[in-house]
Amino acid sequence: MTFFRHSNISMFFDITNSHFSDIISIIEKVMNMHYIIVDVERNSFNYATDKPSEIIEIGAVKINADGKIIDTFSTLVKPSCPLSKFTIKLTQITEDMMSQAPAFDEAYEKFVQFLGDRYVFVSWGKEDYRFFKSDCQQYGWDLFQPDRLLDIQEVFMYGVLKVFSTPSLSSALQHLNIEENENSHRALSDAVSTAKIFSKLNRILDIHSIEKPKRFAQELYFLNGKINNSGKKKYSKLIKTVIKKTGNQQLSWPEFKLHPKWIEYKSDFSVDNVLEKFYEKQFPKYKTSVINGILQQKNAVKTV
């Protein structure tokens, strides 16, 4: 039995003469695999509009199986409508800069050539690939198909922070003690920053095996020691349900905690003073809401 390991890819083979050529072929594919770290900028609007939010810049870094940067790609992309003021302010990309930029067809064709045959598409978040999908549909192009999509933001969240709150690229750079580039919100600059994060995580983690952990209710419903909006919605619904079931308009916190419905769901919550204070504050309002709802139902029945 022979063991091959390269760039976090492990393979076991029972080597025989009949299989040797196949093994060599697989190893060559692994050795020729590239990571393409991509970032795009969009023509975004901070108001409701029918104008398409198109890609206006593509930046990419190509890393080989040894983790070395071997090439970069950068191009502006002329959108079908003028840049929004919001986009100009965010990216510092101007209409003058766009005057000589290629249209999507030309820029996309060059980008696909840069990608090559075998590669993993790496990005900070899942949006960049979706942006390409949207623009390809708009302009009638086939979407490129990588060997794999890798969300390095997710790897950082679950492999390093072990949290569910979505970190920014800037905060990840700070956390990993990586110097941030000056030209943030420019595609190649952000792609280079993402590549630095990728390279560092690839040294300390098995980036291909990071899985999303089970999300505990405490993280779902609380933030910085306070009940968040999701917690308020779930907890409020529970209080109203108990009021309806008991018909008790003076239900105290100790009595509420003894109700079977709370016992059923209490594993979702941390029973502490945060919830008790929320209960005492909101109970009168929910009691009135439930009573009014019951009265409305009775009146509707009488009317019928």
Secondary structure, DSSP 8 states (H G I E B T S, - for coil): -EEEEETTEEEEE---HHHHHHHHHHHHHHHT-EEEEEEEEE---SS--SS---EEEEEEEEE-TTS-EEEEEEEE-B-SS---HHHHHHH---HHHHTT--BHHHHHHHHHHHH-SSEEEEESSSHHHHHHHHHHHHHT------SEEEEHHHHHIIIII--SS---HHHHHHHTT----SSTTSHHHHHHHHHHHHHHHHHHS-TTS-------HHHHHEETTEE-HHHHHHHHHHHHHHHHHH--TT--HHHHHHSHHHHHHGGGS--SHHHHHHHHHHHHHHHHHHHHHHHHHHHHHHH-
